[in-house]
Amino acid sequence: KAIISGIAYDSFTEENLKLREQNYQTAVYLVFTLMGQFVQTEVHSAMGRADCVLKTADSVYIFEFKLSGNGSAEDALNQIKENGYAEKYKADGKKIVLIGSSFDEETRTIKDWKTEALEK
């Protein structure tokens, strides 16, 4: 949260709201990369793109991000499930964790998140 709070305020218009979400996506990517983790953004699947996927030796973490005005952590979690972002990882035998997160536009940091572990 402290790292993301350091992202400078910007003055994107409503038409460029997606760019603000990308600022947060990039920050999350950089945090995991600097921790030495294998992380990807905009990961394609049959039904869409997950915002971020982190793979470890025994787990896969699938993230979807929302700006507070465009959805909640619950909405993000539902998007992962509805679009089947986890399907392509089920054959790996790893633990799969879905993470929906929303970012608060007023405080410019993480507002809330929800997680759900899938059965192997």
A tleap script that builds the chain and sets N, CA, C and O, in Angstrom:
source leaprc.protein.ff14SB
mol = sequence {
  NLYS ALA ILE ILE SER GLY ILE ALA TYR ASP
  SER PHE THR GLU GLU ASN LEU LYS LEU ARG
  GLU GLN ASN TYR GLN THR ALA VAL TYR LEU
  VAL PHE THR LEU MET GLY GLN PHE VAL GLN
  THR GLU VAL HIE SER ALA MET GLY ARG ALA
  ASP CYS VAL LEU LYS THR ALA ASP SER VAL
  TYR ILE PHE GLU PHE LYS LEU SER GLY ASN
  GLY SER ALA GLU ASP ALA LEU ASN GLN ILE
  LYS GLU ASN GLY TYR ALA GLU LYS TYR LYS
  ALA ASP GLY LYS LYS ILE VAL LEU ILE GLY
  SER SER PHE ASP GLU GLU THR ARG THR ILE
  LYS ASP TRP LYS THR GLU ALA LEU GLU CLYS
}
set mol.1.N position { 0.830 -1.194 0.000 }
set mol.1.CA position { 0.000 0.000 0.000 }
set mol.1.C position { 0.873 1.256 0.000 }
set mol.1.O position { 0.562 2.233 -0.681 }
set mol.2.N position { 1.967 1.226 0.766 }
set mol.2.CA position { 2.844 2.389 0.846 }
set mol.2.C position { 3.476 2.707 -0.507 }
set mol.2.O position { 3.601 3.874 -0.880 }
set mol.3.N position { 3.869 1.678 -1.231 }
set mol.3.CA position { 4.488 1.901 -2.547 }
set mol.3.C position { 3.478 2.497 -3.515 }
set mol.3.O position { 3.781 3.451 -4.231 }
set mol.4.N position { 2.283 1.934 -3.532 }
set mol.4.CA position { 1.256 2.427 -4.452 }
set mol.4.C position { 0.820 3.831 -4.076 }
set mol.4.O position { 0.467 4.622 -4.950 }
set mol.5.N position { 0.838 4.154 -2.788 }
set mol.5.CA position { 0.483 5.507 -2.344 }
set mol.5.C position { 1.447 6.551 -2.879 }
set mol.5.O position { 1.111 7.734 -2.931 }
set mol.6.N position { 2.635 6.131 -3.275 }
set mol.6.CA position { 3.627 7.052 -3.806 }
set mol.6.C position { 3.440 7.418 -5.259 }
set mol.6.O position { 4.168 8.264 -5.778 }
set mol.7.N position { 2.478 6.801 -5.931 }
set mol.7.CA position { 2.229 7.147 -7.332 }
set mol.7.C position { 1.625 8.548 -7.370 }
set mol.7.O position { 0.620 8.824 -6.716 }
set mol.8.N position { 2.249 9.416 -8.138 }
set mol.8.CA position { 1.833 10.815 -8.187 }
set mol.8.C position { 0.424 10.989 -8.738 }
set mol.8.O position { -0.034 10.214 -9.577 }
set mol.9.N position { -0.240 12.005 -8.255 }
set mol.9.CA position { -1.554 12.372 -8.767 }
set mol.9.C position { -1.409 12.707 -10.250 }
set mol.9.O position { -0.409 13.284 -10.679 }
set mol.10.N position { -2.425 12.333 -11.018 }
set mol.10.CA position { -2.415 12.704 -12.430 }
set mol.10.C position { -3.740 13.345 -12.787 }
set mol.10.O position { -4.699 13.288 -12.016 }
set mol.11.N position { -3.787 13.941 -13.932 }
set mol.11.CA position { -5.006 14.656 -14.330 }
set mol.11.C position { -5.613 14.051 -15.587 }
set mol.11.O position { -6.053 14.775 -16.480 }
set mol.12.N position { -5.638 12.720 -15.658 }
set mol.12.CA position { -6.256 12.076 -16.806 }
set mol.12.C position { -7.738 12.430 -16.882 }
set mol.12.O position { -8.413 12.563 -15.861 }
set mol.13.N position { -8.221 12.577 -18.087 }
set mol.13.CA position { -9.644 12.827 -18.289 }
set mol.13.C position { -10.414 11.525 -18.117 }
set mol.13.O position { -9.817 10.451 -18.033 }
set mol.14.N position { -11.737 11.619 -18.066 }
set mol.14.CA position { -12.577 10.427 -17.945 }
set mol.14.C position { -12.316 9.456 -19.099 }
set mol.14.O position { -12.373 8.242 -18.906 }
set mol.15.N position { -12.033 9.972 -20.279 }
set mol.15.CA position { -11.763 9.117 -21.438 }
set mol.15.C position { -10.494 8.283 -21.245 }
set mol.15.O position { -10.354 7.213 -21.838 }
set mol.16.N position { -9.591 8.765 -20.431 }
set mol.16.CA position { -8.319 8.070 -20.195 }
set mol.16.C position { -8.256 7.385 -18.833 }
set mol.16.O position { -7.165 7.152 -18.312 }
set mol.17.N position { -9.407 7.059 -18.251 }
set mol.17.CA position { -9.433 6.384 -16.949 }
set mol.17.C position { -8.638 5.097 -16.960 }
set mol.17.O position { -8.001 4.760 -15.962 }
set mol.18.N position { -8.659 4.371 -18.064 }
set mol.18.CA position { -7.938 3.101 -18.156 }
set mol.18.C position { -6.447 3.318 -17.879 }
set mol.18.O position { -5.791 2.436 -17.324 }
set mol.19.N position { -5.914 4.465 -18.252 }
set mol.19.CA position { -4.503 4.737 -18.006 }
set mol.19.C position { -4.203 4.813 -16.516 }
set mol.19.O position { -3.117 4.422 -16.090 }
set mol.20.N position { -5.146 5.310 -15.712 }
set mol.20.CA position { -4.942 5.341 -14.261 }
set mol.20.C position { -4.883 3.926 -13.717 }
set mol.20.O position { -4.044 3.624 -12.868 }
set mol.21.N position { -5.765 3.051 -14.195 }
set mol.21.CA position { -5.718 1.658 -13.761 }
set mol.21.C position { -4.382 1.038 -14.139 }
set mol.21.O position { -3.838 0.236 -13.380 }
set mol.22.N position { -3.852 1.393 -15.290 }
set mol.22.CA position { -2.557 0.859 -15.719 }
set mol.22.C position { -1.427 1.332 -14.812 }
set mol.22.O position { -0.454 0.601 -14.623 }
set mol.23.N position { -1.526 2.537 -14.245 }
set mol.23.CA position { -0.523 2.982 -13.275 }
set mol.23.C position { -0.441 2.014 -12.107 }
set mol.23.O position { 0.652 1.630 -11.690 }
set mol.24.N position { -1.596 1.618 -11.578 }
set mol.24.CA position { -1.630 0.692 -10.446 }
set mol.24.C position { -1.166 -0.694 -10.869 }
set mol.24.O position { -0.449 -1.369 -10.130 }
set mol.25.N position { -1.573 -1.110 -12.050 }
set mol.25.CA position { -1.154 -2.415 -12.576 }
set mol.25.C position { 0.369 -2.458 -12.705 }
set mol.25.O position { 0.999 -3.453 -12.344 }
set mol.26.N position { 0.945 -1.401 -13.208 }
set mol.26.CA position { 2.398 -1.327 -13.356 }
set mol.26.C position { 3.093 -1.363 -11.996 }
set mol.26.O position { 4.125 -2.017 -11.845 }
set mol.27.N position { 2.541 -0.674 -11.018 }
set mol.27.CA position { 3.140 -0.676 -9.679 }
set mol.27.C position { 3.137 -2.083 -9.093 }
set mol.27.O position { 4.139 -2.516 -8.523 }
set mol.28.N position { 2.025 -2.803 -9.226 }
set mol.28.CA position { 1.948 -4.169 -8.713 }
set mol.28.C position { 2.957 -5.056 -9.443 }
set mol.28.O position { 3.647 -5.861 -8.818 }
set mol.29.N position { 3.041 -4.909 -10.756 }
set mol.29.CA position { 4.010 -5.662 -11.551 }
set mol.29.C position { 5.437 -5.414 -11.047 }
set mol.29.O position { 6.204 -6.356 -10.849 }
set mol.30.N position { 5.778 -4.161 -10.846 }
set mol.30.CA position { 7.132 -3.820 -10.405 }
set mol.30.C position { 7.442 -4.367 -9.008 }
set mol.30.O position { 8.551 -4.839 -8.761 }
set mol.31.N position { 6.476 -4.304 -8.105 }
set mol.31.CA position { 6.690 -4.835 -6.751 }
set mol.31.C position { 7.051 -6.314 -6.826 }
set mol.31.O position { 8.034 -6.744 -6.222 }
set mol.32.N position { 6.256 -7.099 -7.568 }
set mol.32.CA position { 6.531 -8.532 -7.653 }
set mol.32.C position { 7.827 -8.819 -8.411 }
set mol.32.O position { 8.571 -9.727 -8.039 }
set mol.33.N position { 8.100 -8.069 -9.449 }
set mol.33.CA position { 9.337 -8.254 -10.206 }
set mol.33.C position { 10.553 -7.976 -9.320 }
set mol.33.O position { 11.524 -8.733 -9.340 }
set mol.34.N position { 10.499 -6.910 -8.559 }
set mol.34.CA position { 11.614 -6.578 -7.672 }
set mol.34.C position { 11.780 -7.603 -6.554 }
set mol.34.O position { 12.856 -7.714 -5.966 }
set mol.35.N position { 10.718 -8.351 -6.259 }
set mol.35.CA position { 10.800 -9.430 -5.273 }
set mol.35.C position { 11.328 -10.722 -5.894 }
set mol.35.O position { 11.467 -11.736 -5.210 }
set mol.36.N position { 11.623 -10.677 -7.201 }
set mol.36.CA position { 12.170 -11.836 -7.882 }
set mol.36.C position { 11.121 -12.858 -8.311 }
set mol.36.O position { 11.453 -14.018 -8.555 }
set mol.37.N position { 9.865 -12.441 -8.403 }
set mol.37.CA position { 8.781 -13.342 -8.783 }
set mol.37.C position { 8.530 -13.278 -10.292 }
set mol.37.O position { 8.816 -12.271 -10.939 }
set mol.38.N position { 7.985 -14.379 -10.844 }
set mol.38.CA position { 7.596 -14.381 -12.254 }
set mol.38.C position { 6.191 -13.823 -12.345 }
set mol.38.O position { 5.244 -14.445 -11.865 }
set mol.39.N position { 6.047 -12.667 -12.950 }
set mol.39.CA position { 4.764 -11.980 -13.038 }
set mol.39.C position { 4.558 -11.475 -14.455 }
set mol.39.O position { 5.501 -11.050 -15.122 }
set mol.40.N position { 3.303 -11.527 -14.907 }
set mol.40.CA position { 2.939 -11.028 -16.231 }
set mol.40.C position { 1.702 -10.150 -16.092 }
set mol.40.O position { 0.909 -10.331 -15.167 }
set mol.41.N position { 1.538 -9.207 -17.001 }
set mol.41.CA position { 0.326 -8.392 -17.038 }
set mol.41.C position { -0.395 -8.613 -18.357 }
set mol.41.O position { 0.189 -9.049 -19.349 }
set mol.42.N position { -1.696 -8.295 -18.337 }
set mol.42.CA position { -2.547 -8.445 -19.528 }
set mol.42.C position { -2.397 -9.844 -20.129 }
set mol.42.O position { -2.055 -9.990 -21.303 }
set mol.43.N position { -2.653 -10.861 -19.321 }
set mol.43.CA position { -2.465 -12.255 -19.724 }
set mol.43.C position { -3.725 -12.751 -20.424 }
set mol.43.O position { -4.798 -12.816 -19.824 }
set mol.44.N position { -3.583 -13.097 -21.691 }
set mol.44.CA position { -4.713 -13.505 -22.525 }
set mol.44.C position { -5.209 -14.909 -22.195 }
set mol.44.O position { -4.437 -15.805 -21.853 }
set mol.45.N position { -6.515 -15.064 -22.309 }
set mol.45.CA position { -7.152 -16.376 -22.210 }
set mol.45.C position { -8.259 -16.413 -23.258 }
set mol.45.O position { -8.403 -15.474 -24.040 }
set mol.46.N position { -9.030 -17.477 -23.280 }
set mol.46.CA position { -10.070 -17.630 -24.295 }
set mol.46.C position { -11.156 -16.560 -24.199 }
set mol.46.O position { -11.791 -16.232 -25.202 }
set mol.47.N position { -11.375 -16.011 -22.996 }
set mol.47.CA position { -12.495 -15.088 -22.798 }
set mol.47.C position { -12.082 -13.661 -22.418 }
set mol.47.O position { -12.944 -12.833 -22.125 }
set mol.48.N position { -10.800 -13.366 -22.419 }
set mol.48.CA position { -10.380 -12.020 -22.042 }
set mol.48.C position { -8.952 -11.992 -21.552 }
set mol.48.O position { -8.142 -12.861 -21.876 }
set mol.49.N position { -8.656 -10.953 -20.749 }
set mol.49.CA position { -7.292 -10.770 -20.242 }
set mol.49.C position { -7.317 -10.514 -18.744 }
set mol.49.O position { -8.044 -9.647 -18.259 }
set mol.50.N position { -6.517 -11.277 -18.023 }
set mol.50.CA position { -6.327 -11.012 -16.601 }
set mol.50.C position { -5.353 -9.847 -16.466 }
set mol.50.O position { -4.385 -9.758 -17.221 }
set mol.51.N position { -5.597 -8.972 -15.527 }
set mol.51.CA position { -4.714 -7.819 -15.351 }
set mol.51.C position { -3.304 -8.224 -14.946 }
set mol.51.O position { -2.331 -7.603 -15.374 }
set mol.52.N position { -3.187 -9.265 -14.120 }
set mol.52.CA position { -1.875 -9.668 -13.633 }
set mol.52.C position { -1.927 -11.134 -13.213 }
set mol.52.O position { -2.908 -11.578 -12.617 }
set mol.53.N position { -0.868 -11.885 -13.526 }
set mol.53.CA position { -0.748 -13.277 -13.101 }
set mol.53.C position { 0.641 -13.464 -12.529 }
set mol.53.O position { 1.643 -13.148 -13.171 }
set mol.54.N position { 0.688 -13.989 -11.299 }
set mol.54.CA position { 1.936 -14.274 -10.607 }
set mol.54.C position { 2.043 -15.786 -10.452 }
set mol.54.O position { 1.125 -16.430 -9.944 }
set mol.55.N position { 3.169 -16.353 -10.893 }
set mol.55.CA position { 3.396 -17.794 -10.782 }
set mol.55.C position { 4.553 -18.059 -9.842 }
set mol.55.O position { 5.626 -17.468 -9.968 }
set mol.56.N position { 4.318 -18.967 -8.885 }
set mol.56.CA position { 5.380 -19.431 -7.996 }
set mol.56.C position { 5.540 -20.931 -8.236 }
set mol.56.O position { 4.857 -21.505 -9.085 }
set mol.57.N position { 6.430 -21.552 -7.499 }
set mol.57.CA position { 6.687 -22.980 -7.677 }
set mol.57.C position { 5.445 -23.831 -7.440 }
set mol.57.O position { 5.265 -24.865 -8.082 }
set mol.58.N position { 4.586 -23.395 -6.514 }
set mol.58.CA position { 3.425 -24.225 -6.196 }
set mol.58.C position { 2.071 -23.532 -6.329 }
set mol.58.O position { 1.040 -24.140 -6.040 }
set mol.59.N position { 2.055 -22.272 -6.763 }
set mol.59.CA position { 0.793 -21.525 -6.837 }
set mol.59.C position { 0.740 -20.600 -8.040 }
set mol.59.O position { 1.765 -20.199 -8.592 }
set mol.60.N position { -0.494 -20.273 -8.431 }
set mol.60.CA position { -0.758 -19.263 -9.453 }
set mol.60.C position { -1.731 -18.262 -8.836 }
set mol.60.O position { -2.776 -18.649 -8.312 }
set mol.61.N position { -1.391 -16.988 -8.899 }
set mol.61.CA position { -2.239 -15.922 -8.368 }
set mol.61.C position { -2.735 -15.092 -9.548 }
set mol.61.O position { -1.939 -14.567 -10.326 }
set mol.62.N position { -4.052 -14.980 -9.673 }
set mol.62.CA position { -4.652 -14.252 -10.790 }
set mol.62.C position { -5.319 -13.000 -10.227 }
set mol.62.O position { -6.209 -13.082 -9.380 }
set mol.63.N position { -4.876 -11.841 -10.711 }
set mol.63.CA position { -5.371 -10.555 -10.226 }
set mol.63.C position { -6.249 -9.868 -11.270 }
set mol.63.O position { -5.993 -9.945 -12.471 }
set mol.64.N position { -7.280 -9.202 -10.783 }
set mol.64.CA position { -8.061 -8.280 -11.598 }
set mol.64.C position { -8.205 -7.012 -10.782 }
set mol.64.O position { -8.527 -7.070 -9.595 }
set mol.65.N position { -7.968 -5.859 -11.411 }
set mol.65.CA position { -7.994 -4.570 -10.734 }
set mol.65.C position { -9.163 -3.734 -11.234 }
set mol.65.O position { -9.529 -3.792 -12.408 }
set mol.66.N position { -9.741 -2.959 -10.329 }
set mol.66.CA position { -10.815 -2.023 -10.667 }
set mol.66.C position { -10.524 -0.698 -9.987 }
set mol.66.O position { -10.009 -0.664 -8.869 }
set mol.67.N position { -10.854 0.388 -10.663 }
set mol.67.CA position { -10.853 1.691 -10.012 }
set mol.67.C position { -12.156 1.794 -9.243 }
set mol.67.O position { -13.177 1.273 -9.691 }
set mol.68.N position { -12.142 2.453 -8.102 }
set mol.68.CA position { -13.309 2.479 -7.218 }
set mol.68.C position { -14.579 2.957 -7.918 }
set mol.68.O position { -15.672 2.502 -7.582 }
set mol.69.N position { -14.456 3.849 -8.867 }
set mol.69.CA position { -15.638 4.326 -9.588 }
set mol.69.C position { -16.136 3.347 -10.637 }
set mol.69.O position { -17.248 3.494 -11.145 }
set mol.70.N position { -15.330 2.356 -10.964 }
set mol.70.CA position { -15.692 1.407 -12.028 }
set mol.70.C position { -15.912 -0.014 -11.530 }
set mol.70.O position { -16.057 -0.934 -12.334 }
set mol.71.N position { -15.940 -0.202 -10.230 }
set mol.71.CA position { -16.199 -1.533 -9.715 }
set mol.71.C position { -15.496 -1.775 -8.397 }
set mol.71.O position { -14.591 -1.041 -7.999 }
set mol.72.N position { -15.936 -2.821 -7.739 }
set mol.72.CA position { -15.405 -3.185 -6.427 }
set mol.72.C position { -14.475 -4.389 -6.545 }
set mol.72.O position { -14.315 -4.974 -7.616 }
set mol.73.N position { -13.877 -4.736 -5.430 }
set mol.73.CA position { -13.052 -5.944 -5.381 }
set mol.73.C position { -13.903 -7.168 -5.718 }
set mol.73.O position { -13.440 -8.085 -6.396 }
set mol.74.N position { -15.132 -7.178 -5.249 }
set mol.74.CA position { -16.053 -8.286 -5.555 }
set mol.74.C position { -16.326 -8.358 -7.054 }
set mol.74.O position { -16.365 -9.449 -7.624 }
set mol.75.N position { -16.517 -7.201 -7.698 }
set mol.75.CA position { -16.723 -7.166 -9.154 }
set mol.75.C position { -15.505 -7.734 -9.876 }
set mol.75.O position { -15.643 -8.485 -10.842 }
set mol.76.N position { -14.327 -7.379 -9.410 }
set mol.76.CA position { -13.087 -7.866 -10.026 }
set mol.76.C position { -12.971 -9.381 -9.876 }
set mol.76.O position { -12.602 -10.075 -10.823 }
set mol.77.N position { -13.284 -9.888 -8.696 }
set mol.77.CA position { -13.240 -11.329 -8.447 }
set mol.77.C position { -14.245 -12.055 -9.350 }
set mol.77.O position { -13.938 -13.101 -9.923 }
set mol.78.N position { -15.427 -11.495 -9.463 }
set mol.78.CA position { -16.447 -12.089 -10.339 }
set mol.78.C position { -16.012 -12.093 -11.795 }
set mol.78.O position { -16.310 -13.040 -12.522 }
set mol.79.N position { -15.316 -11.060 -12.231 }
set mol.79.CA position { -14.828 -11.005 -13.613 }
set mol.79.C position { -13.850 -12.145 -13.884 }
set mol.79.O position { -13.898 -12.764 -14.947 }
set mol.80.N position { -12.969 -12.423 -12.932 }
set mol.80.CA position { -12.018 -13.524 -13.089 }
set mol.80.C position { -12.772 -14.836 -13.288 }
set mol.80.O position { -12.440 -15.629 -14.170 }
set mol.81.N position { -13.791 -15.054 -12.457 }
set mol.81.CA position { -14.548 -16.305 -12.536 }
set mol.81.C position { -15.408 -16.378 -13.800 }
set mol.81.O position { -15.409 -17.396 -14.491 }
set mol.82.N position { -16.132 -15.310 -14.099 }
set mol.82.CA position { -17.033 -15.302 -15.260 }
set mol.82.C position { -16.284 -15.472 -16.575 }
set mol.82.O position { -16.799 -16.085 -17.510 }
set mol.83.N position { -15.075 -14.934 -16.650 }
set mol.83.CA position { -14.305 -15.014 -17.888 }
set mol.83.C position { -13.341 -16.198 -17.915 }
set mol.83.O position { -12.584 -16.360 -18.872 }
set mol.84.N position { -13.364 -17.014 -16.883 }
set mol.84.CA position { -12.569 -18.242 -16.868 }
set mol.84.C position { -11.066 -18.037 -16.957 }
set mol.84.O position { -10.370 -18.840 -17.578 }
set mol.85.N position { -10.551 -16.965 -16.342 }
set mol.85.CA position { -9.118 -16.693 -16.421 }
set mol.85.C position { -8.269 -17.812 -15.805 }
set mol.85.O position { -7.107 -17.976 -16.176 }
set mol.86.N position { -8.838 -18.581 -14.871 }
set mol.86.CA position { -8.079 -19.635 -14.194 }
set mol.86.C position { -8.049 -20.944 -14.971 }
set mol.86.O position { -7.223 -21.806 -14.675 }
set mol.87.N position { -8.907 -21.114 -15.936 }
set mol.87.CA position { -9.053 -22.404 -16.619 }
set mol.87.C position { -7.737 -22.933 -17.168 }
set mol.87.O position { -7.439 -24.119 -17.025 }
set mol.88.N position { -6.958 -22.082 -17.785 }
set mol.88.CA position { -5.729 -22.547 -18.436 }
set mol.88.C position { -4.650 -23.004 -17.458 }
set mol.88.O position { -3.655 -23.600 -17.872 }
set mol.89.N position { -4.835 -22.732 -16.164 }
set mol.89.CA position { -3.848 -23.131 -15.160 }
set mol.89.C position { -4.251 -24.387 -14.387 }
set mol.89.O position { -3.455 -24.906 -13.605 }
set mol.90.N position { -5.453 -24.875 -14.589 }
set mol.90.CA position { -5.962 -25.998 -13.797 }
set mol.90.C position { -5.227 -27.304 -14.053 }
set mol.90.O position { -5.194 -28.165 -13.174 }
set mol.91.N position { -4.647 -27.474 -15.210 }
set mol.91.CA position { -3.921 -28.712 -15.513 }
set mol.91.C position { -2.533 -28.745 -14.871 }
set mol.91.O position { -1.896 -29.799 -14.846 }
set mol.92.N position { -2.060 -27.624 -14.359 }
set mol.92.CA position { -0.716 -27.550 -13.770 }
set mol.92.C position { -0.607 -28.229 -12.409 }
set mol.92.O position { 0.494 -28.543 -11.959 }
set mol.93.N position { -1.736 -28.455 -11.755 }
set mol.93.CA position { -1.719 -29.070 -10.431 }
set mol.93.C position { -1.293 -28.130 -9.317 }
set mol.93.O position { -1.052 -28.570 -8.193 }
set mol.94.N position { -1.197 -26.838 -9.617 }
set mol.94.CA position { -0.809 -25.859 -8.608 }
set mol.94.C position { -2.048 -25.281 -7.932 }
set mol.94.O position { -3.150 -25.323 -8.478 }
set mol.95.N position { -1.844 -24.745 -6.744 }
set mol.95.CA position { -2.898 -24.007 -6.065 }
set mol.95.C position { -3.185 -22.754 -6.896 }
set mol.95.O position { -2.259 -22.094 -7.368 }
set mol.96.N position { -4.463 -22.428 -7.072 }
set mol.96.CA position { -4.855 -21.238 -7.833 }
set mol.96.C position { -5.613 -20.305 -6.898 }
set mol.96.O position { -6.598 -20.695 -6.271 }
set mol.97.N position { -5.136 -19.067 -6.818 }
set mol.97.CA position { -5.766 -18.069 -5.963 }
set mol.97.C position { -6.223 -16.900 -6.837 }
set mol.97.O position { -5.436 -16.330 -7.593 }
set mol.98.N position { -7.504 -16.556 -6.722 }
set mol.98.CA position { -8.077 -15.424 -7.452 }
set mol.98.C position { -8.066 -14.214 -6.517 }
set mol.98.O position { -8.429 -14.320 -5.345 }
set mol.99.N position { -7.647 -13.067 -7.049 }
set mol.99.CA position { -7.563 -11.857 -6.230 }
set mol.99.C position { -8.202 -10.695 -6.975 }
set mol.99.O position { -7.723 -10.267 -8.025 }
set mol.100.N position { -9.288 -10.199 -6.412 }
set mol.100.CA position { -9.942 -9.008 -6.949 }
set mol.100.C position { -9.555 -7.830 -6.078 }
set mol.100.O position { -9.624 -7.915 -4.852 }
set mol.101.N position { -9.151 -6.739 -6.693 }
set mol.101.CA position { -8.697 -5.577 -5.935 }
set mol.101.C position { -9.273 -4.309 -6.533 }
set mol.101.O position { -9.381 -4.177 -7.752 }
set mol.102.N position { -9.643 -3.379 -5.666 }
set mol.102.CA position { -10.071 -2.072 -6.161 }
set mol.102.C position { -9.142 -1.005 -5.594 }
set mol.102.O position { -8.612 -1.128 -4.489 }
set mol.103.N position { -8.966 0.037 -6.383 }
set mol.103.CA position { -8.118 1.160 -6.009 }
set mol.103.C position { -8.994 2.384 -5.816 }
set mol.103.O position { -9.842 2.687 -6.655 }
set mol.104.N position { -8.792 3.075 -4.726 }
set mol.104.CA position { -9.586 4.248 -4.388 }
set mol.104.C position { -9.024 5.467 -5.111 }
set mol.104.O position { -7.848 5.800 -4.967 }
set mol.105.N position { -9.864 6.117 -5.879 }
set mol.105.CA position { -9.416 7.286 -6.644 }
set mol.105.C position { -9.139 8.500 -5.761 }
set mol.105.O position { -8.336 9.356 -6.132 }
set mol.106.N position { -9.787 8.588 -4.602 }
set mol.106.CA position { -9.551 9.735 -3.733 }
set mol.106.C position { -8.240 9.603 -2.967 }
set mol.106.O position { -7.463 10.556 -2.899 }
set mol.107.N position { -7.990 8.429 -2.389 }
set mol.107.CA position { -6.766 8.237 -1.611 }
set mol.107.C position { -5.623 7.730 -2.475 }
set mol.107.O position { -4.470 7.712 -2.045 }
set mol.108.N position { -5.946 7.318 -3.690 }
set mol.108.CA position { -4.971 6.818 -4.677 }
set mol.108.C position { -4.136 5.666 -4.138 }
set mol.108.O position { -2.913 5.646 -4.275 }
set mol.109.N position { -4.820 4.711 -3.526 }
set mol.109.CA position { -4.166 3.511 -3.050 }
set mol.109.C position { -5.184 2.376 -3.026 }
set mol.109.O position { -6.319 2.551 -3.470 }
set mol.110.N position { -4.791 1.232 -2.517 }
set mol.110.CA position { -5.684 0.082 -2.491 }
set mol.110.C position { -6.867 0.380 -1.572 }
set mol.110.O position { -6.691 0.785 -0.423 }
set mol.111.N position { -8.068 0.172 -2.097 }
set mol.111.CA position { -9.280 0.363 -1.299 }
set mol.111.C position { -9.643 -0.937 -0.588 }
set mol.111.O position { -9.773 -0.965 0.636 }
set mol.112.N position { -9.805 -2.009 -1.356 }
set mol.112.CA position { -10.105 -3.303 -0.760 }
set mol.112.C position { -9.734 -4.414 -1.718 }
set mol.112.O position { -9.459 -4.178 -2.894 }
set mol.113.N position { -9.731 -5.637 -1.194 }
set mol.113.CA position { -9.448 -6.795 -2.023 }
set mol.113.C position { -10.184 -7.996 -1.467 }
set mol.113.O position { -10.514 -8.060 -0.283 }
set mol.114.N position { -10.427 -8.936 -2.345 }
set mol.114.CA position { -11.047 -10.207 -1.962 }
set mol.114.C position { -10.252 -11.324 -2.630 }
set mol.114.O position { -9.777 -11.187 -3.758 }
set mol.115.N position { -10.122 -12.424 -1.909 }
set mol.115.CA position { -9.411 -13.567 -2.471 }
set mol.115.C position { -10.293 -14.806 -2.419 }
set mol.115.O position { -11.209 -14.913 -1.603 }
set mol.116.N position { -9.990 -15.727 -3.307 }
set mol.116.CA position { -10.681 -17.015 -3.315 }
set mol.116.C position { -9.722 -18.060 -3.857 }
set mol.116.O position { -9.199 -17.925 -4.963 }
set mol.117.N position { -9.499 -19.091 -3.077 }
set mol.117.CA position { -8.637 -20.203 -3.524 }
set mol.117.C position { -9.515 -21.241 -4.203 }
set mol.117.O position { -10.578 -21.596 -3.693 }
set mol.118.N position { -9.068 -21.726 -5.359 }
set mol.118.CA position { -9.802 -22.764 -6.062 }
set mol.118.C position { -9.313 -24.132 -5.600 }
set mol.118.O position { -8.154 -24.302 -5.221 }
set mol.119.N position { -10.207 -25.085 -5.638 }
set mol.119.CA position { -9.838 -26.456 -5.311 }
set mol.119.C position { -8.957 -27.006 -6.411 }
set mol.119.O position { -9.165 -26.707 -7.586 }
set mol.120.N position { -7.962 -27.819 -6.035 }
set mol.120.CA position { -7.089 -28.443 -7.030 }
set mol.120.C position { -7.849 -29.503 -7.788 }
set mol.120.O position { -7.290 -30.148 -8.675 }
savepdb mol mol.pdb
quit
